[in-house]
Amino acid sequence: MKINFTLFSTSMTGGVRATFEIANGLSKKGHEVTVTSLEGDHSWFPLEAEVIYVKKPNFVKLINPLIKIKSEESLGFSSIGPALNYLKMGFEPDLVKPLAESTPDCDINVATWFLTVSAVYRSNKGLPFYFFQDFDELAGKHGEYYHKIFRESLYLPLRPITISSWLKDWIKENYNKDAVICGDGIEHKIFYPRKNILNDFKVPKIMGIFRGFDYKGDSDLINALNIVYEEIRDFNLIIVCSKDTFKGLVEKNNIKFNYTFFASPSDEKLAELYSSSDLFVFPSHIEGFGLPPLEAMACGTPVVTTDCLGVRDYIDNGKNALMVPIKSPESLAEAILKILKDNDLALKLKENGLKTAQKFTWNRVADIIEKTFIEALEEEK
């Protein structure tokens, strides 16, 4: 099969990483895979597929270096439309047309984000699919206009493939479409139990990944640990996030306990931090899938997570992790204390978590997607 994945950008994000992992899996199966993108730099990932970058219009080359945002880097080509709107420059460039026109001949054409759905549909190249990973809260970060585009994207006649049961149910309930669940995967060559790199810490180490968005529950975790601090004074929070997110976290929250900050670590470093922590806590309010708890499990770390929907596909509460209600620092604190005080429970969660994580591989995801594509092409004959 000739399979094309249509992206707005190849820059490093969780959704792009998932797309690249699937593309590599399909390439290894002997399929001819391409990636078409408006912009980006895919050098951060060992991608085997050919990448086709859309030629940038002259006005984009001129204005792109002039646009800056607070999150550490200039806005890329994929974000020029929202940037011009933000700067009230009076026009929105049509970025769908050049992306659609650059699509190569293919048997399968996959939209990977709600802003690429129209490009896949308009390209008239290949059987159109929609790799659906978003949800209302995530799309809403981009503003009302783009949230509307997100909600409209599923009305176009693309076949949805999604990452979790709850998203499959949401699509069925809101659009009466049947989506295939492919799940998510872990790179087990990276995420496995590592040597403890935090031996200097003689107190329990609790790890959290912070994103800076309300729906991620950052403040819930801080508030929960402030409650824990009233009972157990000696522990250290391992904070993983960007420098800007860390600055906001410290300014916004009253942190009573000790903590250590690691700025945007590599996957290798992240795996070492998981492995070196006594507990990983995931306080999110909602997730499409929720990969970090599974990564922590793969590294042999006991997990406390909220019931943020996506994790239901792999969490067995009380067996491989402890799961508590969302937006409840009190419940998070209770679960954290329960694990810190019960070595047998911690060991049970560690052992069962490792077994669970082993089931989630990118090969498994690629197998499901390959089967879905083959069956769809057969139906079209």
C-alpha positions as CSV (number, residue, x, y, z in Angstrom):
1,M,0.0,0.0,0.0
2,K,1.0,3.6,-0.5
3,I,0.1,5.4,2.7
4,N,0.4,9.2,3.3
5,F,0.1,10.9,6.6
6,T,-0.9,14.6,6.4
7,L,0.5,16.9,9.2
8,F,0.5,20.6,9.8
9,S,3.9,20.3,11.4
10,T,6.6,17.7,12.1
11,S,7.8,19.5,15.3
12,M,7.9,17.4,18.4
13,T,4.5,16.8,20.1
14,G,2.9,13.7,21.5
15,G,0.5,13.5,18.5
16,V,3.2,13.8,16.0
17,R,5.3,11.2,17.8
18,A,2.4,8.8,17.7
19,T,2.0,9.4,13.9
20,F,5.7,8.8,13.3
21,E,5.8,5.6,15.3
22,I,2.9,4.3,13.3
23,A,4.5,5.4,10.0
24,N,7.7,3.5,11.0
25,G,5.7,0.4,11.9
26,L,3.9,0.4,8.5
27,S,7.2,1.1,6.7
28,K,8.7,-2.0,8.4
29,K,5.8,-4.0,7.1
30,G,6.8,-3.2,3.6
31,H,4.4,-0.4,2.8
32,E,5.4,2.8,1.0
33,V,4.8,5.5,3.5
34,T,5.1,9.3,3.1
35,V,4.5,12.3,5.4
36,T,3.2,15.6,4.0
37,S,3.6,18.6,6.2
38,L,3.4,22.4,6.0
39,E,6.5,22.9,8.1
40,G,8.7,21.6,10.9
41,D,11.9,19.7,11.6
42,H,11.6,15.9,12.0
43,S,15.3,15.4,12.9
44,W,14.3,14.7,16.5
45,F,12.8,11.4,15.4
46,P,14.4,8.5,13.5
47,L,11.6,8.6,10.8
48,E,11.9,6.1,8.0
49,A,9.2,7.6,5.8
50,E,9.9,10.2,3.1
51,V,8.8,13.7,4.3
52,I,7.3,16.2,1.8
53,Y,7.4,19.8,3.0
54,V,5.0,22.3,1.3
55,K,6.7,25.2,-0.3
56,K,6.1,28.3,1.7
57,P,4.5,31.3,0.1
58,N,6.7,34.4,0.0
59,F,4.6,36.4,2.5
60,V,5.1,33.6,5.1
61,K,8.9,33.7,4.6
62,L,8.8,37.4,5.2
63,I,6.5,37.6,8.3
64,N,7.3,34.3,10.1
65,P,10.6,35.6,11.7
66,L,8.7,38.6,13.0
67,I,6.2,36.6,15.0
68,K,7.1,35.6,18.5
69,I,5.3,33.8,21.3
70,K,6.2,33.3,25.0
71,S,6.6,29.5,24.7
72,E,10.3,29.7,23.8
73,E,10.2,29.8,20.0
74,S,8.8,31.6,17.0
75,L,5.5,30.5,15.6
76,G,6.0,28.0,12.8
77,F,4.3,28.0,9.4
78,S,1.5,25.8,10.7
79,S,0.6,28.6,13.2
80,I,0.8,31.6,10.8
81,G,-3.0,31.8,10.5
82,P,-3.7,32.0,14.2
83,A,-0.7,34.4,14.6
84,L,-2.0,36.8,12.0
85,N,-5.4,36.7,13.6
86,Y,-3.8,37.3,17.0
87,L,-1.9,40.3,15.6
88,K,-5.1,41.6,14.0
89,M,-3.5,41.9,10.6
90,G,-6.8,41.6,8.8
91,F,-6.4,38.4,6.8
92,E,-6.0,34.6,7.2
93,P,-4.0,32.8,4.6
94,D,-5.4,29.6,3.1
95,L,-3.0,26.9,4.3
96,V,-5.3,24.0,3.4
97,K,-5.0,24.5,-0.4
98,P,-1.2,24.1,-0.6
99,L,-1.2,21.2,1.8
100,A,-3.9,19.4,-0.3
101,E,-2.1,20.1,-3.5
102,S,1.2,18.7,-2.2
103,T,-0.4,15.3,-1.3
104,P,1.3,12.5,-3.3
105,D,-0.6,9.7,-5.0
106,C,-1.5,7.2,-2.4
107,D,-4.0,4.4,-1.6
108,I,-4.6,5.7,2.0
109,N,-4.5,9.4,3.1
110,V,-4.6,10.0,6.8
111,A,-5.5,13.3,8.5
112,T,-3.6,13.5,11.8
113,W,-5.2,16.7,13.4
114,F,-8.4,18.6,12.9
115,L,-6.7,21.3,10.9
116,T,-5.5,18.7,8.4
117,V,-8.9,17.0,7.8
118,S,-10.0,19.5,5.1
119,A,-6.6,19.1,3.3
120,V,-7.1,15.3,3.1
121,Y,-10.7,15.7,2.0
122,R,-9.8,18.3,-0.7
123,S,-6.8,16.4,-2.0
124,N,-8.9,13.6,-3.6
125,K,-5.9,11.4,-3.1
126,G,-6.4,8.0,-1.6
127,L,-9.1,6.6,0.8
128,P,-9.4,9.3,3.5
129,F,-8.9,8.4,7.2
130,Y,-8.8,10.6,10.3
131,F,-6.4,9.6,13.1
132,F,-8.4,11.2,15.9
133,Q,-6.5,12.0,19.1
134,D,-8.1,15.3,20.3
135,F,-11.0,16.2,22.6
136,D,-12.9,19.4,23.4
137,E,-10.6,20.7,26.2
138,L,-7.5,20.1,24.1
139,A,-8.9,21.7,20.9
140,G,-10.3,24.6,23.0
141,K,-6.8,25.8,23.9
142,H,-6.6,27.3,20.4
143,G,-9.6,29.5,20.8
144,E,-13.3,29.5,19.9
145,Y,-12.7,29.6,16.1
146,Y,-10.4,26.6,16.1
147,H,-12.5,24.7,18.5
148,K,-15.4,25.1,16.1
149,I,-13.2,23.7,13.3
150,F,-12.4,20.8,15.5
151,R,-16.1,20.0,16.1
152,E,-16.9,20.3,12.4
153,S,-13.9,18.1,11.3
154,L,-15.8,14.9,12.1
155,Y,-18.7,15.7,9.8
156,L,-16.4,15.3,6.7
157,P,-16.5,11.7,5.2
158,L,-13.3,10.4,6.6
159,R,-13.0,7.1,8.4
160,P,-12.0,7.7,12.1
161,I,-9.3,5.7,13.9
162,T,-8.9,6.7,17.5
163,I,-6.7,5.9,20.5
164,S,-9.2,5.0,23.3
165,S,-12.6,3.6,24.1
166,W,-14.1,6.8,25.4
167,L,-13.1,8.7,22.3
168,K,-14.7,5.9,20.2
169,D,-17.9,6.3,22.3
170,W,-17.8,10.1,22.0
171,I,-17.5,9.9,18.2
172,K,-20.4,7.5,18.0
173,E,-22.6,9.6,20.4
174,N,-21.9,12.9,18.7
175,Y,-21.5,11.9,15.0
176,N,-22.9,8.4,14.7
177,K,-19.7,7.1,13.3
178,D,-18.0,3.9,14.1
179,A,-14.3,4.4,14.9
180,V,-11.6,1.8,15.1
181,I,-9.6,1.8,18.4
182,C,-5.8,1.4,17.7
183,G,-4.7,2.3,21.2
184,D,-1.3,3.8,22.0
185,G,2.2,2.3,22.4
186,I,5.4,2.6,24.3
187,E,8.9,2.5,23.0
188,H,10.1,-0.3,25.3
189,K,13.7,0.2,24.2
190,I,13.6,3.4,26.1
191,F,11.0,3.0,28.8
192,Y,12.1,0.1,31.1
193,P,13.4,-0.1,34.7
194,R,16.6,1.9,34.9
195,K,19.4,2.5,37.4
196,N,18.4,4.9,40.2
197,I,20.0,8.3,39.4
198,L,18.6,10.0,42.5
199,N,20.4,8.0,45.1
200,D,21.4,11.2,46.9
201,F,17.8,11.6,47.9
202,K,17.2,9.8,51.2
203,V,13.5,10.5,51.3
204,P,10.6,9.2,49.1
205,K,10.6,10.7,45.6
206,I,7.2,11.6,44.1
207,M,7.3,12.4,40.3
208,G,4.9,14.6,38.4
209,I,4.8,16.0,34.9
210,F,3.4,19.5,34.6
211,R,2.0,21.1,31.5
212,G,0.7,24.5,32.5
213,F,-3.0,23.9,31.4
214,D,-5.9,23.9,33.8
215,Y,-7.2,20.6,32.6
216,K,-3.9,18.9,33.3
217,G,-4.6,19.3,37.1
218,D,-1.2,20.8,38.0
219,S,-2.5,22.7,41.0
220,D,-4.5,19.6,42.2
221,L,-1.2,17.7,42.6
222,I,0.5,20.6,44.4
223,N,-2.5,20.9,46.7
224,A,-2.6,17.1,47.3
225,L,1.1,17.1,48.2
226,N,0.5,20.0,50.6
227,I,-2.0,17.7,52.4
228,V,0.5,14.9,52.4
229,Y,3.1,17.3,53.9
230,E,0.9,17.7,56.9
231,E,1.4,14.0,57.7
232,I,4.7,13.1,56.0
233,R,7.3,15.9,56.0
234,D,10.2,14.1,54.4
235,F,9.5,13.6,50.7
236,N,10.7,15.3,47.5
237,L,8.6,16.2,44.4
238,I,10.4,15.5,41.1
239,I,9.0,18.3,38.9
240,V,9.2,17.7,35.1
241,C,8.2,20.5,32.8
242,S,9.4,23.4,30.7
243,K,11.1,26.4,32.3
244,D,8.2,28.7,31.6
245,T,5.7,26.2,33.1
246,F,7.9,25.8,36.1
247,K,8.0,29.5,36.6
248,G,4.2,29.7,36.5
249,L,3.8,26.7,38.8
250,V,5.9,28.3,41.5
251,E,4.3,31.7,41.1
252,K,0.7,30.3,41.1
253,N,0.9,27.8,43.9
254,N,1.9,27.8,47.6
255,I,4.4,24.9,47.6
256,K,5.2,23.8,51.2
257,F,7.4,20.8,50.5
258,N,10.8,20.2,48.9
259,Y,11.1,19.7,45.2
260,T,13.6,19.3,42.4
261,F,13.1,20.6,38.9
262,F,14.1,18.9,35.7
263,A,13.6,21.1,32.6
264,S,12.2,19.3,29.5
265,P,14.3,16.1,29.8
266,S,14.9,13.8,26.9
267,D,13.1,10.5,26.7
268,E,16.2,8.7,28.1
269,K,16.4,11.1,31.0
270,L,12.6,10.8,31.6
271,A,12.9,7.0,31.8
272,E,15.6,7.4,34.4
273,L,13.5,9.8,36.4
274,Y,10.5,7.4,36.3
275,S,12.7,4.6,37.4
276,S,14.3,6.6,40.2
277,S,11.0,7.7,41.7
278,D,9.0,5.9,44.4
279,L,5.7,7.0,42.9
280,F,4.4,8.7,39.8
281,V,1.2,10.9,40.1
282,F,-1.0,11.8,37.1
283,P,-3.6,14.5,38.1
284,S,-5.2,15.3,34.7
285,H,-8.9,16.0,34.4
286,I,-9.2,14.5,30.9
287,E,-7.0,12.7,28.4
288,G,-7.4,11.1,25.0
289,F,-5.3,8.2,26.2
290,G,-2.9,9.4,28.9
291,L,0.5,7.9,28.1
292,P,2.7,9.0,31.1
293,P,1.2,6.6,33.6
294,L,1.9,3.7,31.2
295,E,5.4,4.9,30.7
296,A,5.9,5.0,34.4
297,M,4.5,1.5,34.7
298,A,7.0,0.3,32.1
299,C,9.8,1.7,34.2
300,G,8.6,-0.2,37.3
301,T,7.1,2.8,39.1
302,P,3.9,2.6,41.2
303,V,1.2,5.0,39.8
304,V,-1.6,7.1,41.2
305,T,-3.8,8.5,38.5
306,T,-7.1,10.3,38.2
307,D,-10.0,8.8,36.3
308,C,-9.3,11.0,33.3
309,L,-11.1,8.7,30.9
310,G,-8.3,7.7,28.5
311,V,-6.5,5.7,31.2
312,R,-9.5,3.4,31.7
313,D,-8.2,1.3,28.8
314,Y,-5.3,0.1,30.8
315,I,-5.8,0.9,34.5
316,D,-7.2,-1.8,36.8
317,N,-7.8,0.1,40.0
318,G,-6.1,-1.4,43.0
319,K,-4.3,-4.0,40.9
320,N,-1.9,-2.1,38.6
321,A,-2.4,1.4,39.9
322,L,-4.6,3.5,42.2
323,M,-7.3,5.6,40.4
324,V,-9.1,8.4,42.1
325,P,-11.8,11.0,41.0
326,I,-10.7,14.0,39.1
327,K,-10.4,17.5,40.7
328,S,-10.0,16.0,44.1
329,P,-6.7,16.8,45.8
330,E,-7.9,15.1,49.0
331,S,-8.4,11.8,47.1
332,L,-5.0,12.1,45.4
333,A,-3.4,12.7,48.8
334,E,-5.1,9.7,50.3
335,A,-3.9,7.4,47.5
336,I,-0.3,8.8,47.7
337,L,-0.2,8.2,51.5
338,K,-1.6,4.7,51.0
339,I,1.2,3.7,48.7
340,L,4.0,5.4,50.7
341,K,2.9,3.6,53.9
342,D,2.3,0.2,52.3
343,N,5.4,-1.5,50.8
344,D,3.5,-4.6,49.8
345,L,0.9,-2.5,47.9
346,A,3.7,-0.5,46.2
347,L,5.4,-3.8,45.1
348,K,2.1,-5.2,43.9
349,L,1.4,-2.1,41.7
350,K,4.9,-2.2,40.4
351,E,4.8,-5.8,39.3
352,N,1.3,-5.6,37.8
353,G,2.1,-2.3,36.2
354,L,5.1,-3.8,34.4
355,K,2.9,-6.7,33.1
356,T,0.3,-4.2,31.8
357,A,2.8,-1.9,30.0
358,Q,4.3,-4.9,28.1
359,K,1.0,-5.3,26.3
360,F,1.2,-1.8,24.7
361,T,3.6,-1.7,21.8
362,W,3.8,0.3,18.6
363,N,3.9,-2.9,16.6
364,R,0.5,-3.8,18.0
365,V,-0.9,-0.4,17.0
366,A,0.6,-0.7,13.5
367,D,-0.9,-4.2,13.1
368,I,-4.4,-2.8,14.0
369,I,-4.1,0.1,11.6
370,E,-2.7,-2.0,8.8
371,K,-5.6,-4.5,9.1
372,T,-8.1,-1.5,9.1
373,F,-6.6,-0.1,5.9
374,I,-6.6,-3.4,4.1
375,E,-10.2,-4.1,5.0
376,A,-11.3,-0.6,3.9
377,L,-9.6,-1.0,0.5
378,E,-11.3,-4.4,0.1
379,E,-14.7,-2.8,0.8
380,E,-14.1,-0.2,-1.9
381,K,-13.5,-2.7,-4.6
